Amino acid sequence: MYYCSMKAGKRIFSVVSALLFLAAGFNAAADDGTAAGATSLPGVSVSLGGSFSFGLEPSWFWSWLSPPGGLAKLGSPDEAGLEASLSSSFTMDASAAEMFDLHGGISVRYPLHEAVQAFGADGPIPLPSLSVDSIYAVFKPLTWLRLTAGKKSYAWFPGYFFSPADYVNLSAVYPLEPDDPADKVLREGPVSMEVSFLLSRHSVSLLLMADDASKLEDLKLAARGELVFGPVTAGAGGYYTYQRKPSAFVTARVEFPVVTVFAESIFYFGSDRIMLFPAADPSSWPEGLDAGPAEGFLYNQSTGGITAAVASLGLKGTFQYLYNGLGYPFSSAPILLSPGVDSLLQQNRISEADLVLPARHYAAADVAWSIPRLPLRLAARWVMNFTDLSGLVEADFSVQPFSFLTAGFTVPFAYGPAGGEFSPSGMGMGLSFYVDLSTGTF
C-alpha cells in the first residue's frame, strides 16, 4: 500500500513539476533567447493562468406521490442534502512563432482524494483527485501542416444539450449539464496524435487515439474534413475501432448576426449496444424480460438546434431536438421501467452504458437573461424524454454583487413516472440554495 501511494505521489509530483519546469524554461527563453542546455528559442511567449471555485448548495425535494400532503409536507421533505464543491486549476500556454505551441492544464477537485484498488492492498487506497485536463503540443513544420500530440479536447461537434456524433472526447454531453463553448467549458479529451492539413479555412484531420490501448489493435481511428464558406461550417468524417462497428458522421453550423443553427448526425453500420426486449419464455428470470445484441444493419442518431443571443439585452436561448435511432420507442416504456432491468444489470447481461439516453426522441431548451446594469440573472431549463414521458423544468435566480461572489436558488420540477429518466422519484419539486466564490478564469 505504501509503495502504491508513493508511486501515485511521484506521478502527481512529476506532472506538476513538468508544467512548472516548462513554464520556467520557456520564460527564460523568452527573456534572453536561450534556455540553459537548450537551443535558442527566439520569439517565445508564455502565459500562465488558472481558476478557483468554492461552493455550498443545500437542497430539498418533495415528492407529490408520497404522504403527507398539503402545507404539512413542506416541513418534511422526502430528500435533503448538502453538496460542497471545491476546484482549482492551473494552465500554461507557450508559443514559439513558426515552430510550435505547447499547452498544459491540471486541476484538483473536491473531494481531495479518490479511492482506487491496488493489487495486494487490503481495501481501497485514497489518492489525491488531481487530474491532467490537457497537455499537448502543436508542431508547425509547414504552413499547411499541423502535428498535434498529447491529451486535448476536440471541438469538432456543435451539439449543445446532445452531441451524438462525438465519440472522440472522453466526457459526453449530458442535457442537464450542457457543454457551452461560449463559456469555454471543454470536454475531457483523449490521449491522441492528430495530423491536420490546412487549405485556407478548410482542413482535413486524421486522429489516432490511444486511451486504454494495451495492444496495437486497441488504437481508435477517426478522420474529419471541414469546409468553411463565410458563416457556414460543414464537416464529415468517420470512426473505426477494431472489433467494433464502424460509423460515419456529418456536422453543420450556420452563424447569423443573432441566431446560430447547428446539426449533427451519425450513422452506425451495425450496433454494439445490448438491447432490452420481452422474453420469449414467460418463465425466464427476470420475469418477462431479456437482453441481447441489437439487430439490424444501419442505425442513425441525428440532432438539430438553434441558439439565439442578443448581447445588448443580456438574452440568450437554445433549443435542441434529438432523434435517437438506438433508443426505445414509446411502446417500450414498460420495459424500461420494469424492475427486471436492475436484475439484468446485476447479472452483467446489460451495462449502464447501454441505458444512457434510452428514449427514441428528446427535446431540451434553456433561456437566460442577465439583466443589463443589474447584478441579476434569471434562467430556466427544460428537458424531456418522449418514451417514458419524464421531464425536468428548472428555474434559477442568481445575484452577483461582486465579480467573485454569486448567490442564488434553483427550483426544479420533475414530472413523469417513478423510475423515469428525469423523474427517478416520481413527480415532485425541489429547492436548493447556492453560494459560489470564484475567481473565474485568469
Buried (B, 14 or more C-beta within 10 A) or exposed (E): EEEBBEEBEEEBEEBEEBBBEBBEBBBBBBEEEEBEEEEEBEEBBBEBEBBBBBBBBBBBBBBBEBEEEEEEBEEEBBEEEEEEEBBBBBBBBBBBEEBBBBBBBBBBBBEEEBEEEBEEBEEEBEBBBBBBBBBBBBBBEEEEEBBBBBBBBBEBBBBBBBBBBBBBBBEBBBBEEBBBEEEEEBBBBBBBBBBBBBEEEBBBBBBBBBEEEEEEEBBBBBBBEBBBEEEEBBBBBBBBBEEEBEBBBBBBBBBEEEEBBBBBBBBBEBBBBBBBBEBEEEEEEBEBBBBEEBEEEEBBBBBBBBBBBEEEEBBBBBBBBBBBBBBBEEEBBEBBBBEBBEBBBEEEBBEEEBBBBBBBBBBBBBBBBBEEEEBBBBBBBBBBBBBBBBBBBBBBBBEBEEEEEBBBBBBBBBBBBBBBBBBEBBBBBBBBEBEBBBEEEE
